């Protein structure tokens, strides 16, 4: 009888060893990707940019070329909602608040230069499709694509260059899930391109119709938004 009990204990120990060895071979958090729905948060660094189309219209006898200066750092914080569609595909909704600014440089034919800063606090509401490769131990690369709406909460009607409040954009990126003992971390690099012309012409402004503001807005024909973001997702 004692031998039978001893065999049972040995069998249980062997089963525990086999299961734990299998889990260890799979890496940390072996079943985390099987959850149908989960949440997380995101912290990011990045930069705002413009796609600039100059008007080539003379301002006080000068024609200005306009370009965005060297990129300034922007910051973002977001919430992640993830819906598992199948083993490789996930649907994600990540509302994100960003803080950043851009500088426009104006250069005339005779070397006259001007510049103005444009600050933005956009709240972005994107939906992504995330396609992941096979997991290899504690890492799993992926690509994603999506898009959404962009609402600028920091719009200042007195700015020399007045941007519109609403934009729509598409975004694509790459990343890699890194599995730790208690959470999953994913460095993720994304690039977004806006669809709308964000420039409010000087003639359409209800406030800020000054000569100085006319000087900055007239050389511009079109402004489109661009964003580059390096985020760190915790799930």
C-alpha positions, 0 to 999 in steps of 0.5 A: 500500500505504501509503495502504491502511495509512493508511486502516486506521489512520484507520478504527481511530481513528474507531471508537475515537472513536465508542466513546469518545464513546458511553461519555462520553455515557452517563456514568461507569461505563456498564456497572456496572448490567449486572453480575448480582451485586455488593457494597458497603457502607453508612454511615448516620445516623438515629434510633430512635423508638417507637410508644407506647400508654399503659396509663392504669393508675394508678401510686401514684395517678397516671396517666402519659402517655408519649411519646418525647422529641426524637430522638437520632442513631443510627449504622449500618454495613452490607454490600450484596449486590445481585442484578440481576433485570432492567434496572429491578429488583434484589434486595438483602440488606443486613445492618446493625448499628445503634447508638442510644437513645431517651428515654421521657418520663412526664407525670402529670396533676398535672405530675410528670415522669419519663424513662428512656433505652433503648439498643439495638444491633440487627442488622437483616437486611432483604431489599429489592426496588429499582426504578430509573428510567431512567438520566440520565447520572450519576444514577438515582433509585429506590424500594425496599421490603422488610423483615426481622428485627431482633435487639437485641444491646444488651438490658439485663435491668436496664433500667427498661423491658425490650424484647424481643430479636426484632422483624420490620419492613417498610421503604420508602425512596427514593434516587438512584444517583450515578455517579463514575469508579470507584464508585457512591454512593447517598444513601438515606432509609428508614423502618421500622415494627416489627410486634411489641409490644417491651415485656416486662411487669413481671410477665414479667421474670425480673430487675429486678422492682423498685419503680422499674422497675414505675413505668416499665413499668406506664404502658405498654401497648405499644411498637412500633419505628420507625427513620428512616435516611439511609444512603450506599451505596458500590457 
